[in-house]
Amino acid sequence: MKEKETVTKEDVGALTPVDSGAAALALMNAELAGYEAGIGTDFSPTEIGLPFLKVLQSNSPEVKEEVPERYVEGAKPGMVINTITKRLYDVRQLQGKPEPAPIPVVFADRFSKRDTEWRPDRGGFAGKHHPPNTLKFKEDVDGEGKTVRRIANGNVLIETDYHFPIILENDPDDLKRYQLGMSSSQLTPSREISNFVNEFKVPAPPGFMIVNPNDPTGPKIPAPVGHKIHPPIFFMVFALRTKTKTKDQNTWWVWDAKFVGLTTEVMSANPGVVKMVHAAAKSYYDDIRADKVLIVPPTEDVKQDVPF
């Protein structure tokens, strides 16, 4: 039996932008000057494997006392678990209950529509495929009644989106890297994150240099007045919670990610911490894009726990 370590509101505090005025704007402009526009807002072809943040379901072994080798004390459906340390985050949005403290994160990078290959009947991970995936498949129904894409060797392809968060814990010297693998019904909240990031822009700070639209390979030019840019993805703070989803007679838990504000707003009183967060996320981004991080596939139960 694993000992529980549940994060509460007192641990992470409230996530509310505290300053969107002149001080925050000055901090954002100063920070943006040190980064290329759009970092992490495109889609990376790189794969990476790190501790997963996993949403527990009613069929997750961590919530079942009858599976003592996997059971985690205090674990309940809807909680989020660090699959390595077994730390629990109670971020369930329950009807009639106060809103729980979220997991506050910035994302270092993301990529979508990756196919992971799995052997049938929970036979384990068999491979991963970068897009464009040219494997031929046919739709089939697996032993659990789910429609799947089956390839010639009998294995199944699962479309998966990946996001790479850093949790904003109390200790800015301990900014750890995590991974979210979202498939099946988790693809909807995943795409909501991606759509927001794709659309979100901020005014370019004075003197910010951009690619010349008339000469993309030539020298950069100062951004014109009123020009807006995509900030690096790690300038955006998200609050991660979970919520229920229902289909027919079945109910399960999915991610619920809400944009809180820019790092320069949320942490405007601590410019040094803002710089540390940005530097840690940019380092994570660089390692992802340079294939410097050990690639480990998600575990079978991360893939299978979501029932639809």
C-alpha positions as CSV (number, residue, x, y, z in Angstrom):
1,M,0.0,0.0,0.0
2,K,1.3,3.4,-1.0
3,E,1.1,6.3,1.5
4,K,-1.0,9.2,0.3
5,E,0.3,12.7,-0.2
6,T,-2.6,14.9,-1.2
7,V,-2.2,18.5,-2.2
8,T,-4.8,20.9,-0.8
9,K,-5.7,24.5,-1.3
10,E,-3.4,25.5,1.5
11,D,-0.4,24.0,-0.4
12,V,-0.8,25.8,-3.7
13,G,-2.9,28.8,-2.7
14,A,-5.4,30.6,-4.9
15,L,-4.6,31.3,-8.6
16,T,-5.9,34.7,-9.4
17,P,-4.2,37.4,-11.5
18,V,-3.1,40.0,-9.0
19,D,-1.9,42.7,-11.4
20,S,-2.9,43.3,-15.0
21,G,-1.9,47.0,-14.9
22,A,1.3,48.9,-15.6
23,A,3.6,46.8,-13.5
24,A,2.5,43.6,-15.0
25,L,2.7,45.0,-18.5
26,A,6.2,46.3,-17.9
27,L,7.2,42.9,-16.6
28,M,5.7,41.1,-19.6
29,N,7.4,43.4,-22.0
30,A,10.8,42.9,-20.3
31,E,10.3,39.1,-20.3
32,L,9.1,38.9,-23.9
33,A,12.2,40.7,-25.1
34,G,14.2,37.6,-24.1
35,Y,12.2,35.1,-26.1
36,E,11.2,34.3,-29.7
37,A,7.5,34.8,-30.3
38,G,5.3,31.7,-30.4
39,I,7.6,29.3,-28.5
40,G,5.6,26.1,-27.8
41,T,2.6,27.3,-29.7
42,D,3.3,25.3,-32.8
43,F,3.3,21.5,-32.7
44,S,6.4,19.6,-31.9
45,P,7.4,16.4,-33.7
46,T,9.4,15.3,-30.6
47,E,8.3,12.6,-28.2
48,I,9.1,12.6,-24.5
49,G,8.4,10.5,-21.5
50,L,8.3,11.7,-17.9
51,P,6.1,11.2,-14.8
52,F,2.4,11.3,-15.9
53,L,-0.3,13.2,-14.2
54,K,-3.1,10.7,-14.5
55,V,-6.9,11.2,-13.8
56,L,-8.1,8.3,-11.7
57,Q,-11.2,6.5,-12.8
58,S,-13.5,4.0,-11.0
59,N,-11.6,1.2,-12.7
60,S,-8.2,2.5,-11.9
61,P,-6.2,0.0,-9.8
62,E,-5.0,2.8,-7.5
63,V,-8.5,3.2,-6.1
64,K,-9.2,-0.5,-5.5
65,E,-8.3,-1.9,-2.1
66,E,-8.7,-5.4,-3.6
67,V,-5.6,-4.7,-5.6
68,P,-3.1,-4.1,-2.8
69,E,0.0,-4.0,-4.9
70,R,-1.4,-1.0,-6.8
71,Y,-3.8,0.6,-4.3
72,V,-2.9,4.1,-3.1
73,E,-4.4,5.1,0.3
74,G,-6.9,7.9,0.0
75,A,-7.2,7.6,-3.8
76,K,-10.6,8.3,-5.3
77,P,-12.0,8.5,-8.8
78,G,-11.5,12.0,-10.2
79,M,-8.3,12.7,-8.2
80,V,-5.0,13.2,-10.1
81,I,-2.0,11.1,-9.4
82,N,1.7,11.4,-10.1
83,T,2.3,8.0,-11.6
84,I,5.9,7.9,-10.2
85,T,5.6,9.3,-6.7
86,K,1.9,8.4,-6.2
87,R,1.2,11.9,-4.9
88,L,-2.5,12.7,-5.1
89,Y,-4.1,16.0,-6.1
90,D,-7.8,16.3,-5.0
91,V,-9.0,18.6,-7.8
92,R,-12.4,17.1,-8.2
93,Q,-15.2,19.5,-9.0
94,L,-18.1,18.0,-7.0
95,Q,-21.7,19.3,-7.2
96,G,-22.6,21.2,-4.1
97,K,-19.0,21.5,-2.9
98,P,-16.6,24.5,-2.9
99,E,-14.4,24.7,-6.0
100,P,-11.2,22.8,-5.2
101,A,-7.7,24.3,-5.4
102,P,-6.3,23.6,-8.9
103,I,-3.0,22.2,-10.0
104,P,-1.4,25.4,-11.3
105,V,0.8,24.8,-14.4
106,V,2.6,26.4,-17.3
107,F,3.0,24.2,-20.4
108,A,6.5,24.0,-22.0
109,D,5.3,22.4,-25.2
110,R,2.6,20.2,-26.7
111,F,2.0,18.0,-29.7
112,S,-1.1,16.2,-31.0
113,K,-2.4,13.3,-33.0
114,R,0.3,10.8,-32.2
115,D,-0.5,7.2,-32.6
116,T,0.6,4.8,-29.9
117,E,0.4,1.2,-30.7
118,W,-0.9,-1.4,-28.2
119,R,-1.2,-5.1,-28.2
120,P,-4.7,-6.4,-27.8
121,D,-6.3,-7.5,-24.5
122,R,-4.0,-5.2,-22.4
123,G,-1.0,-6.9,-23.9
124,G,1.1,-3.8,-23.4
125,F,2.8,-1.0,-25.4
126,A,4.1,-2.0,-28.9
127,G,5.4,1.2,-30.5
128,K,4.7,4.8,-31.4
129,H,4.3,6.5,-34.8
130,H,5.1,10.1,-35.8
131,P,2.7,11.8,-38.2
132,P,2.0,11.4,-40.9
133,N,1.2,7.8,-40.0
134,T,0.9,5.7,-43.2
135,L,-0.1,2.4,-41.4
136,K,-3.2,1.0,-42.9
137,F,-5.9,0.0,-40.4
138,K,-9.5,-1.1,-40.3
139,E,-12.1,-0.2,-37.7
140,D,-12.9,-3.0,-35.3
141,V,-14.5,-3.7,-31.9
142,D,-12.2,-4.8,-29.1
143,G,-13.0,-7.1,-26.2
144,E,-14.3,-4.2,-24.1
145,G,-16.8,-3.2,-26.8
146,K,-14.9,-0.1,-28.0
147,T,-14.4,0.8,-31.6
148,V,-10.7,0.7,-32.4
149,R,-8.3,1.1,-35.3
150,R,-6.7,-2.3,-35.8
151,I,-3.6,-2.7,-38.0
152,A,-2.4,-5.8,-39.9
153,N,-0.5,-7.3,-37.0
154,G,-3.6,-7.3,-34.8
155,N,-2.4,-4.4,-32.6
156,V,-4.5,-1.2,-32.0
157,L,-3.7,2.4,-32.7
158,I,-4.7,5.0,-30.0
159,E,-4.7,8.6,-31.0
160,T,-3.0,10.6,-28.2
161,D,-2.3,14.3,-27.5
162,Y,0.7,15.1,-25.2
163,H,1.1,18.2,-23.1
164,F,4.2,19.0,-21.0
165,P,3.5,20.9,-17.9
166,I,5.6,22.3,-15.1
167,I,3.6,22.6,-11.8
168,L,3.9,25.9,-10.0
169,E,4.6,24.7,-6.5
170,N,5.4,26.8,-3.6
171,D,9.2,26.3,-4.1
172,P,10.3,27.9,-7.3
173,D,13.6,26.1,-7.0
174,D,11.8,22.8,-7.5
175,L,10.0,23.2,-10.8
176,K,9.6,19.6,-11.9
177,R,8.6,18.4,-15.4
178,Y,5.6,16.3,-16.1
179,Q,3.6,14.8,-19.0
180,L,-0.1,14.6,-19.8
181,G,-1.1,12.0,-22.3
182,M,-4.7,12.5,-23.4
183,S,-6.7,10.1,-25.5
184,S,-10.3,8.9,-26.0
185,S,-12.6,11.3,-24.3
186,Q,-9.7,13.3,-22.9
187,L,-9.0,14.6,-26.4
188,T,-11.8,17.2,-26.0
189,P,-10.1,19.0,-23.1
190,S,-6.8,18.6,-24.9
191,R,-8.0,20.4,-28.0
192,E,-9.6,23.1,-25.8
193,I,-6.1,23.9,-24.4
194,S,-4.6,23.8,-27.9
195,N,-7.3,26.0,-29.4
196,F,-6.9,28.6,-26.7
197,V,-3.1,28.7,-27.1
198,N,-3.5,29.0,-30.9
199,E,-5.8,32.0,-30.6
200,F,-4.2,33.9,-27.6
201,K,-2.1,36.9,-28.5
202,V,-0.7,39.9,-26.7
203,P,0.5,43.3,-27.9
204,A,4.1,43.2,-29.0
205,P,6.3,45.2,-26.7
206,P,8.1,48.3,-28.0
207,G,11.1,47.4,-30.1
208,F,10.1,43.7,-30.5
209,M,11.6,42.2,-33.6
210,I,9.4,40.1,-35.9
211,V,9.9,38.2,-39.2
212,N,9.5,40.5,-42.1
213,P,6.3,39.2,-43.9
214,N,7.7,40.5,-47.2
215,D,11.1,38.9,-46.7
216,P,10.7,35.9,-44.4
217,T,14.3,34.8,-44.8
218,G,15.8,38.3,-44.4
219,P,16.6,40.4,-41.3
220,K,13.8,40.8,-38.7
221,I,12.1,44.2,-38.4
222,P,10.5,46.1,-35.5
223,A,6.9,45.2,-34.9
224,P,4.5,47.9,-36.0
225,V,2.4,49.7,-33.5
226,G,-0.6,47.6,-32.5
227,H,0.9,44.4,-33.8
228,K,0.0,41.3,-31.7
229,I,2.1,38.2,-31.2
230,H,1.7,34.8,-29.7
231,P,3.6,34.8,-26.4
232,P,5.6,31.6,-25.6
233,I,3.2,29.0,-24.3
234,F,4.9,29.1,-20.9
235,F,3.8,32.7,-20.3
236,M,0.2,31.3,-19.9
237,V,-0.8,29.9,-16.5
238,F,-3.6,27.2,-16.5
239,A,-5.5,25.8,-13.6
240,L,-6.0,22.1,-13.9
241,R,-9.0,20.4,-12.3
242,T,-11.2,17.5,-13.1
243,K,-14.9,17.2,-13.9
244,T,-17.3,14.4,-14.7
245,K,-18.6,13.4,-18.1
246,T,-21.6,11.2,-18.7
247,K,-22.7,9.1,-21.7
248,D,-25.7,6.8,-21.5
249,Q,-25.4,5.2,-18.1
250,N,-21.7,5.7,-17.7
251,T,-19.9,8.5,-15.8
252,W,-16.2,9.1,-15.8
253,W,-13.7,11.9,-15.1
254,V,-11.9,14.2,-17.6
255,W,-9.4,17.1,-17.3
256,D,-10.8,20.6,-17.0
257,A,-8.2,23.3,-17.8
258,K,-8.9,27.0,-17.4
259,F,-6.6,29.9,-18.4
260,V,-5.8,32.0,-15.3
261,G,-3.6,34.7,-16.7
262,L,-0.2,35.5,-17.8
263,T,2.7,34.6,-15.6
264,T,3.6,38.3,-15.5
265,E,0.1,39.0,-14.0
266,V,-0.2,36.0,-11.7
267,M,3.3,36.5,-10.3
268,S,3.9,40.2,-10.9
269,A,4.9,40.7,-7.3
270,N,7.8,38.3,-7.8
271,P,9.7,39.1,-11.0
272,G,12.5,36.8,-10.0
273,V,10.1,33.9,-9.7
274,V,8.7,34.8,-13.2
275,K,12.2,34.6,-14.6
276,M,12.9,31.2,-13.0
277,V,9.6,29.8,-14.3
278,H,10.3,31.0,-17.8
279,A,13.8,29.7,-17.8
280,A,12.8,26.3,-16.4
281,A,10.1,26.0,-19.1
282,K,12.3,27.2,-21.9
283,S,14.9,24.6,-20.8
284,Y,12.2,21.9,-20.9
285,Y,11.1,23.1,-24.3
286,D,14.7,23.0,-25.7
287,D,15.2,19.5,-24.4
288,I,11.9,18.3,-26.0
289,R,12.8,19.8,-29.3
290,A,16.4,18.5,-29.2
291,D,15.3,14.9,-28.3
292,K,17.4,15.1,-25.2
293,V,14.7,13.6,-22.8
294,L,14.3,9.9,-22.4
295,I,11.2,8.6,-24.2
296,V,9.0,6.3,-22.1
297,P,5.6,5.3,-23.4
298,P,2.5,5.7,-21.1
299,T,1.6,2.7,-19.1
300,E,-1.3,0.5,-20.2
301,D,-3.6,1.6,-17.4
302,V,-3.1,5.3,-18.3
303,K,-4.4,4.4,-21.7
304,Q,-7.2,2.1,-20.7
305,D,-8.7,3.7,-17.5
306,V,-11.0,6.1,-19.4
307,P,-14.0,4.0,-20.5
308,F,-14.9,5.9,-23.6
